[in-house]
């Protein structure tokens, strides 16, 4: 993963920014304005928190997928 992130540093910045913002406001927003609330993003349970972080990172990107 280190090689990937060194080759594409913007990806790491995006991931860190999205996780930080989601923790602060409790949701992520797609480019179309849909909010996905993430109540587990601030939990003390590491497994649930990490799952919410993955959703936070993936949801805005997946929303761009054509149906």
Secondary structure, 3 states (H helix, E strand, C coil): CHHHHHHCHHHHHHHHHHHHHHHHHCEEECCCCCEEECHHHHCCCHHHHHHHHHHHHHHHHHCCCCC
